[in-house]
Amino acid sequence: MTVKLGEDIKPSVQLKKLYYMYLFAGMAIFVLLFVVPFLAFGTYDALFVIAIFPGIPVLIGFVIALIWIPMYYNTISYRFSHSEMVWKRGVWFRKTGVVPYNRITNVDIDQGPVSRKLGIASIKVQTAGYSSPSARAAEIRIDGMTNFDEVRDVIMTYVRGQKPMAVETYDKDEPADVVGELVKIRKLLEKRGGRKG
């Protein structure tokens, strides 16, 4: 898959497979931790209780997740333009975000062992001024890409072609005289220091 400007990019179908693998792994852990011990050491009354109370909600959640995964996958899209990236996702709660290239500070590739086996990775894009409990949290994650190196290179090409956000805050016709301002501050500080002494 090639990245084309102005066109929606969908993640690989391998992303759906990854979600299904996580779901079945979670279900297997539940069975191993709750059902197997009761089968081995419990009574049938205890097995009935475990099946009714936590088992039924877990089974309902499992079925909902089976239905939700393809619906969620179909909502994920990414679009690149000359100045920004746009992402969309969400089944019940739709989320859309716009990330200008001139705010991007880091672009990292994230690939776990299962994702590596499936040939996909996520691209984590971090921006200047993004506040998060975790310093390594990404403002946007481009999930399920098979051509993750190409996507990262496209993003970095446009990032390098943009002026950083801080530079654009100055008026182009009136450049900031930083040295002159520092000299004025120094003189004021020297005057204040002279008065006290």
Backbone hydrogen bonds, N-H to C=O, Kabsch-Sander energy under -0.5 kcal/mol:
donor,donor_aa,acceptor,acceptor_aa,energy
4,K,2,T,-0.5
6,G,80,F,-3.3
7,E,4,K,-1.5
9,I,78,Y,-3.3
12,S,144,G,-3.6
15,L,12,S,-2.0
16,K,13,V,-0.6
17,K,13,V,-1.4
18,L,14,Q,-2.2
19,Y,15,L,-2.2
20,Y,16,K,-2.5
21,M,17,K,-2.4
22,Y,18,L,-2.2
23,L,19,Y,-2.3
24,F,20,Y,-2.7
25,A,21,M,-2.2
26,G,22,Y,-2.3
27,M,23,L,-2.1
28,A,24,F,-2.4
29,I,25,A,-2.2
30,F,26,G,-1.9
31,V,27,M,-2.4
32,L,28,A,-2.6
33,L,29,I,-2.5
34,F,30,F,-2.5
35,V,30,F,-0.8
35,V,31,V,-0.8
36,V,31,V,-2.5
38,F,34,F,-0.8
39,L,35,V,-2.2
40,A,36,V,-2.4
41,F,37,P,-2.9
42,G,37,P,-0.6
42,G,38,F,-1.2
47,L,43,T,-2.1
48,F,44,Y,-2.1
49,V,45,D,-2.1
50,I,46,A,-2.5
51,A,47,L,-2.0
52,I,48,F,-2.2
53,F,49,V,-2.5
55,G,50,I,-1.7
56,I,51,A,-0.7
56,I,52,I,-0.6
58,V,54,P,-2.0
59,L,55,G,-2.5
60,I,56,I,-2.7
61,G,57,P,-2.7
62,F,58,V,-2.3
63,V,59,L,-2.2
64,I,60,I,-2.5
65,A,61,G,-2.5
66,L,62,F,-2.0
67,I,63,V,-1.7
68,W,64,I,-2.8
69,I,65,A,-2.5
71,M,67,I,-1.0
72,Y,68,W,-3.2
73,Y,69,I,-2.6
74,N,70,P,-1.9
75,T,71,M,-0.7
75,T,72,Y,-1.2
76,I,72,Y,-0.7
76,I,73,Y,-1.0
77,S,88,K,-2.1
78,Y,9,I,-1.9
79,R,86,V,-2.5
80,F,7,E,-0.5
81,S,84,E,-2.5
85,M,99,V,-2.2
86,V,79,R,-2.7
87,W,97,G,-2.3
88,K,77,S,-2.3
89,R,95,K,-2.1
94,R,92,W,-0.7
95,K,89,R,-3.6
97,G,87,W,-2.3
99,V,85,M,-2.9
101,Y,83,S,-2.2
103,R,100,P,-1.6
104,I,101,Y,-1.2
105,T,126,Q,-2.8
106,N,126,Q,-1.3
108,D,124,K,-2.7
110,D,122,S,-3.5
111,Q,109,I,-0.5
116,R,112,G,-2.6
117,K,113,P,-1.8
118,L,114,V,-1.7
119,G,115,S,-0.9
119,G,116,R,-0.6
120,I,115,S,-2.4
121,A,145,M,-1.5
122,S,110,D,-2.8
123,I,142,I,-2.0
124,K,108,D,-3.2
124,K,122,S,-0.6
125,V,123,I,-0.6
125,V,140,I,-2.9
126,Q,106,N,-2.5
126,Q,124,K,-0.5
128,A,103,R,-3.2
130,Y,127,T,-1.3
131,S,129,G,-0.6
137,A,134,S,-1.5
139,E,125,V,-1.7
140,I,125,V,-1.7
142,I,123,I,-2.8
143,D,141,R,-1.0
145,M,121,A,-2.3
151,V,147,N,-2.3
152,R,148,F,-2.4
153,D,149,D,-2.3
154,V,150,E,-2.4
155,I,151,V,-2.4
156,M,152,R,-2.7
157,T,153,D,-2.1
158,Y,154,V,-1.8
159,V,155,I,-2.4
160,R,156,M,-2.5
161,G,157,T,-1.0
162,Q,159,V,-1.3
165,M,102,N,-1.7
167,V,164,P,-0.7
168,E,164,P,-1.3
169,T,166,A,-0.8
170,Y,167,V,-1.2
178,V,176,A,-1.2
181,E,177,D,-2.1
182,L,178,V,-2.3
183,V,179,V,-2.2
184,K,180,G,-1.9
185,I,181,E,-2.2
186,R,182,L,-2.3
187,K,183,V,-2.3
188,L,184,K,-2.2
189,L,185,I,-2.2
190,E,186,R,-2.4
191,K,187,K,-2.2
192,R,188,L,-2.2
193,G,189,L,-2.5
194,G,190,E,-2.1
195,R,191,K,-1.7
196,K,192,R,-1.5
197,G,193,G,-1.2
